[in-house]
C-alpha cells in the first residue's frame, strides 16, 4: 500500500477517525482502483519525454509519507524528521532585520563570509579544530551538500560504501554522481557499530569513499571512538575519503559528539556535511555547509554555480545567528527531544512484540524491532497505519539490513506520542498471546 494512497483515498473512504477505546478495524482497499493507479503511474513514468533512467520508480518512503499522512483525518505522523517546533524566535527576528537591511541579494559564491567565519569559530570553540576559511562552503541544505561532495570526487563507476541502515537518499545521490553505492550492514545485536572486517571485505580497487552518519538516521546509533579510530586506520590503509554526514550532532545523549575529522590525520581525508535543519530546527530554511580540503571546496563551488548559484542569503543570515547564539537556541530544544526519545523508547519496550535499544544514544529517531510480530517491515508499518492511524516508515527503506524494523520520529510532543502508543498497544499484533 505504500505507493498508492494518494488517489486511493476514495477507496479507503477517508476511513473513520480513530476513536479511543473503540475496536480497531483494518481498512479494506479497492484492488481495482489500486491497480488502475499503478498502471497510470507506470504509463506516466515511461513517457517518451522522460529520461529512461527514471522509468523505474525511484521514489522513497519519505517521499510517499506526506501522501500517506493524509489517508486519515486523525493520523499521527511519526514518519519524517520535520520538527513540530519552530525556529527560535531570536534567529527569526535577527534574520528578519537583516532582510530589511538589504541582505536579499546573492552572497559570495562560497557563502556569506561572516557565516563562514562563524563556522570556523564554532569548530575551534566546540572541538578545538583549526578550520580555515578556504575549507568552508555554504550550501542550500545538507542533502545538496552530499550531492555536491559526491559529484566533486567520483569518477564513473567509483564505489561508495554506505553505513547502513542509511538515510534513504544516499544510494540515489551516489548514482546521480555516476557512482555505485555499496551497502555496509550494521546490526542491532552489535549496537549498530561498523564491523571493521565487514567493511574491509567490501573494499575494492574502485572504492573511493565511505559515508558515515553519527548520530545515525535512522538507528540513533553513535559510533564509538574506538570504532572511529579503526575506521581511520582503514581509510589510511586503502587511501579512502570519509564523508561524515554530521547532521544530528546536537543530539548525542550518552557522550559529547566527537567529529571523525578531529581524529589524528583524518581532517585531510574527511568531507564534513553539516545542516542547520535538525540541530537548530530550521528544516524550511534549506541551509547547510561543507568542510573539506580547499581543493575539493574549489570544485564544489564550480559545480554549485551551475546548480543553485548560492544558498539563500536570508537563510545564511539565520544560520549565522543560530551558530552565534547556539547556547541559547539549542538548550531547550535538545532537552525537549531527549525527553521525547526516552519516553517513547520506554513505551515501546513496554509493548509486547516490539523493542528498541535503551537508553537512546542519539538523533531524534527510534529504530523499532518488530520481528516478533512475524510481519515484514512494510506489513508492520502498513498495519500500524491502517489500524492505529499512526504513520511510521518501514525499516527496509533504509537498506536491506533494516528489514524487521520500523522507524519512528519523535517530532511530536509527549502527549501526542502517548496517544500514538496508546493506539498501537491495542493492536492485536502487539498483544501477548494468552496460552
Buried (B, 14 or more C-beta within 10 A) or exposed (E): BBBBBBBBBEBBEEBEEBEEEEEBEEBEBBEEBBEBBBEEBEEEBEEEEEEEEEEEEEEBBBEBBBBBBBBBEEBBBBBBBBBEEEBBEBBBEBBEEBBEEEBEEEBBEBBBEEBBEBBBEBBEEBBEBEBEBEBBBBBBBBBBBBBBBBBBBBEEEBBBBBBBBBBBBBBBBBBBBEBBBBBBBBBBEEBBBBBEEEBEEBBEEEBBBBBBBBBBBBBBBBBBEEBBEBBBEBBEEBEBBBBBBBBBBBBBBEEEBBBBBBBEEBBEBBBBBBBBBBBBBBBEBBBBBBBBBEEBBBBBBEBBEEEBEBBBBBBBBBBBBBBBBBEEBBEEBBEBBBEBBBBBBBBBEEBEBBBBBEEBBBBBBBBBBBBEBEBBBBBBBBBBBBBBBBBBBBBBBBBEBBBBBBBBBBBBBBEBBEBBBEBBBBBEBBEEEEE
